[in-house]
Amino acid sequence: MSERRDLPTTEQFAAEMKRLRYGERFRRSLWSTVSGLIVAAAAAVLISTLLLPVLRVTGASMTPTLQNDQVLLCNKLADPAHGDIVAFYYNNKVLIKRIVGLPGDVVDITEDGAVSLNGVMLDEPYVSELAKGECDIGLPYQVPENRYFVMGDHRAVSIDSRSVTIGCIAEENIVGVVFFRVLPFAQIGFM
């Protein structure tokens, strides 16, 4: 009779089975959640690396359009066009400027900073103050093949294609076309 007292009752056995099933369901649910988060994080990293790089603005060369510490998204698949803001590699840094001239275009800049493209003066509402800036290239300047002539919107302080230091940027150095502002939240939206 003492042997029977050591055996669990039917209720105890059912409760233990319920506890074991709950533990197994919890482990499966936890594994499913963790693996889902890992896959989502890996997908986000791949998308941001291969298609939509995320960049932070540093400096004042693109004011008033872009401010220091804003966070932007770029589109790696977009073809750069006149007026687009692009991010590009220069000396292991990523710079952000506006495309003024495409390959083959002729860019000219007057002494007061007005820019003409292929003989037509540009209307640049994004520039608050015209300035010739640091310009040591021969003008008028024809943009070489597979290169882009870029300028910052804050022309007085921007060092860009007007300087032989940077010059025209190579097509393969372009990270992407800036198309969306992520931060600050008050300014979130398409560019």
C-alpha positions in Angstrom: 0.0 0.0 0.0 2.9 2.4 0.6 3.9 2.0 -3.0 0.6 3.4 -4.2 1.0 6.5 -2.1 4.2 7.4 -4.0 2.4 7.3 -7.3 0.8 10.6 -8.4 -3.0 10.9 -8.6 -4.7 11.4 -11.9 -5.1 15.1 -11.1 -1.5 15.5 -10.3 -0.5 13.7 -13.5 -2.8 15.9 -15.6 -1.4 19.1 -13.9 2.2 18.0 -14.5 1.4 17.2 -18.2 -0.2 20.6 -18.6 2.8 22.3 -17.1 5.2 20.4 -19.4 3.1 21.3 -22.5 3.0 25.0 -21.4 6.8 25.0 -21.0 7.2 23.5 -24.5 4.8 26.0 -26.1 6.6 28.8 -24.3 10.0 27.7 -25.6 8.7 27.4 -29.2 7.0 30.8 -29.0 10.2 32.4 -27.6 12.4 30.7 -30.3 9.9 31.9 -33.0 10.0 35.5 -31.7 13.8 35.6 -31.4 14.4 34.0 -34.8 11.8 36.4 -36.4 13.6 39.4 -34.8 17.0 38.1 -36.1 15.6 37.7 -39.6 14.0 41.2 -39.5 17.2 42.8 -38.3 19.3 41.0 -41.0 16.8 42.2 -43.7 17.0 45.8 -42.4 20.8 45.7 -42.5 20.8 44.3 -46.0 18.2 46.8 -47.3 20.1 49.7 -45.7 23.4 48.5 -47.1 22.4 47.5 -50.5 19.4 49.7 -51.4 18.7 52.5 -48.9 21.8 53.7 -47.0 21.1 55.9 -44.0 23.3 59.0 -43.6 23.8 61.7 -41.0 24.5 65.3 -42.2 27.7 66.8 -40.8 28.7 70.4 -41.5 27.0 73.4 -42.9 27.7 73.1 -46.6 24.1 72.2 -47.5 22.3 74.8 -45.4 19.5 76.0 -45.5 18.3 72.7 -47.3 20.0 70.4 -44.8 21.1 71.0 -41.3 23.8 69.4 -39.1 22.7 66.1 -37.5 19.7 65.4 -39.8 19.3 61.8 -40.8 18.6 61.0 -44.4 17.8 58.0 -46.6 19.5 57.5 -50.0 18.3 55.5 -53.0 21.2 53.6 -54.5 19.2 52.6 -57.6 18.2 56.1 -58.7 20.0 57.8 -61.6 21.4 61.2 -60.5 19.8 64.1 -62.3 20.2 67.9 -62.3 19.3 69.4 -58.9 19.4 66.0 -57.1 21.2 65.9 -53.7 23.7 63.1 -53.7 25.9 61.4 -51.2 29.4 60.3 -52.4 32.6 59.0 -51.1 35.6 61.4 -50.9 38.8 60.4 -48.9 37.0 57.8 -46.8 34.3 60.2 -45.9 30.7 60.6 -47.2 29.9 64.1 -48.4 26.5 65.4 -49.4 26.1 68.0 -52.3 23.7 69.0 -55.1 24.3 67.9 -58.7 24.7 71.0 -60.9 26.2 69.4 -64.0 26.0 66.0 -65.6 28.6 64.4 -67.9 29.2 66.6 -70.9 27.5 69.7 -69.5 29.3 73.1 -69.5 29.2 74.9 -66.1 30.0 78.6 -65.8 30.0 80.7 -62.6 30.0 84.5 -62.6 32.0 86.6 -60.1 28.9 87.2 -58.0 28.2 83.4 -57.9 25.4 83.0 -60.4 25.6 79.6 -62.1 24.9 78.9 -65.8 24.5 75.5 -67.3 25.1 75.0 -71.0 24.6 78.8 -71.4 21.4 79.1 -69.4 21.4 80.7 -66.0 20.1 78.4 -63.3 17.1 79.2 -61.1 18.3 78.0 -57.7 15.7 78.8 -55.0 17.4 76.4 -52.6 20.5 78.8 -52.4 20.0 81.6 -49.9 23.2 83.5 -50.8 25.1 83.5 -54.0 28.9 83.3 -53.8 31.7 82.2 -56.0 33.3 80.5 -53.1 36.6 78.6 -53.4 36.8 78.3 -57.1 40.2 77.4 -58.7 39.1 75.6 -61.8 39.1 77.1 -65.3 35.7 78.5 -66.3 33.6 77.7 -68.3 34.2 74.1 -67.3 33.0 71.0 -69.2 32.1 68.1 -67.0 34.1 64.9 -68.1 32.4 61.6 -69.0 31.2 59.5 -66.0 31.7 62.5 -63.7 29.3 64.9 -62.0 29.7 68.6 -61.1 28.4 69.1 -57.5 28.0 72.2 -55.3 26.8 72.7 -51.8 23.8 75.0 -51.2 25.8 77.2 -48.8 28.0 78.4 -51.6 30.3 80.7 -49.5 31.5 77.8 -47.3 31.1 74.7 -49.4 34.2 73.1 -50.9 33.0 71.1 -53.9 33.6 70.7 -57.6 34.6 74.3 -57.9 37.9 73.3 -56.2 40.5 71.0 -57.7 40.8 69.5 -54.2 37.5 67.7 -54.7 36.8 68.2 -58.4 34.0 66.4 -60.3 32.9 63.2 -58.6 33.1 59.8 -60.3 30.0 57.9 -60.9 31.2 54.9 -59.0 31.8 57.1 -55.9 28.1 58.0 -55.6 26.4 56.3 -52.6 23.0 57.3 -53.7 20.4 60.1 -54.3 19.0 61.6 -51.1 15.2 61.3 -51.2 13.9 61.2 -47.6 14.6 63.0 -44.3 14.1 60.7 -41.3 15.2 62.9 -38.4 14.3 65.3 -36.8 10.8 64.0 -36.6 9.4 67.6 -37.1 10.9 67.6 -40.6 10.3 64.0 -41.6 9.4 63.6 -45.3 10.4 63.3 -48.9 13.0 65.8 -50.2 
